[in-house]
Amino acid sequence: MIAITDLTFPDTANPALLLFEALYIGVAIALLLASSRVKSEWVKATLASFGLAILGLRLLAVIPSWWLYFADQKLGWHPCPCPSTMKFFLFKLRDVVAIVAFSIPFGGFVMVPYYLQKHRRRLRSESESRPTGGYR
């Protein structure tokens, strides 16, 4: 019987793992494109929500986390007890890159729906945009 005592993954910062992320993002984009061509509103909403969920998870969590592992393990940009100024700034640069890698998709997830809503409101006249209530 083999005892599993070490549950760490030694090479989580492998750049080849980004190929899988590109595949996931491609699937998410395909789902979003498929949702724009479907006639049924429920199917359209389901496909779009799956695509957005995949994009959100990958762009907001997995890729910034991968960058932190990569910078720590492969580039050596981790905190060091030595009084090196260069090491300190590399450690801070690692965090800044992670913040940018998170902030750009987050801003997109906030601003794209806002602009789509404004664009849709402009396409309709204001008389059509008033709530009518109920089901059709």
N, C-alpha and C positions, 0 to 999 in steps of 0.2 A: 504494500500500500504506500502510495506517495503522499507525503504531507505537504500541503501548500502553506508555506509560512510567509513568503514574500509576494505580496500582491501588487507590487509596483510595476509599472511599465517602463523599462529602461530607455526606450527610444521613442518617446512621445513627441519629440520635436523633429521627426523625420520630415524633410520637405516633400517627400513623395505622398504624405498624407493630404497635402493640399489638392492633389488630383481627385481624391474622393470628395473633397469639399466642392471642387469645381463641378463634379458630377451631380452632387446634391443641388447646387445652385442651378444647374442646367435643368434638372427635373422640376424644380420650383418654377422656373421661367416657362417651361413647357406646360405646366399646370395652369399658370396664369394666362398663357396664350390660348390654351384650350377652353378656359372659362369664358374668354371673350367671344368664342365662336358658338357656344352652346345656346340653344333656344330656351330651355327650361331654367327658370330663375333659381330653383332649389339646387339644381346640379351646378349652375354657374356659381352660386354662393359657396357651395361645398368645395369645388375645385379651387376657387380663388382663396378660400380660407386655408386649405391645405398648402397651397403655394406660398402664401404669406407666412404661415407658421414655419415652414421649412426655411424660408429666407430669414425670418426673424431669429430662429434658433442658431442658424449657421453664422449669420453676419454679426449678431449681437453677442453671442456667447462663445462659439467654438473657435472662430478665427482669432479674436483677441486673446483667448486663452492659449491657443497654439503659439501665438507670437511670444507670449510671456515665457512659455516653456522653451521655445527655440532660442530666444535671447539669453536665457539663463544657462541652458545646457550646451548649446553649440557655439554661441558667441562669447560666453563667459561674462555677460553683463549682469552680474549679481552683486549684492552688497559684500564688501570686503572689510575686515577689521583694519586693513592697512590704511595709512593716511594718504592714499593716492587721490589726487584731485580728478584725474582722468577717469578712474574707476567710478567715482561718485557721479560724474556727469553722464557716463555711459549707462549707469543704473537709472538715472532720471530720464535719459533719452528713451530707454526701454519702456518706461511707464508712459511717457508722452506719446510714443507710437501706439501703445495699446489704447490710450484714451482717444486718439484720433481714429483708430480702427473701429472703435465702438461708437463714437459720436457721429460720424458721417452717416452710417446706416440708421442710427436712431433719429437723427434729424430728417432723413429721408422718409422714415416711417411716420413722422409727424407732419412734414410739409407736403408730401405728395398727395395724401388724401385732402388736405386743406385746399390746395390748388385745384384738384379735380372737382371738389365741391363748388369752388368759385366759378370754374369753367362751366360746369353743368348748370349753375344758376344763371349764368350769362346766356347760355343757349336757349333756356326757356324764358318766356316773358315773365315778368313779376306777377301777372295775374294768374298764371298757371302754377306758380310756386307756392300759393297759399295752401295750407293743409285742408284737405277735404274730409279726412277721417273715414273710418270704416273700410270694409273690404270692397273690392270691385266685383 
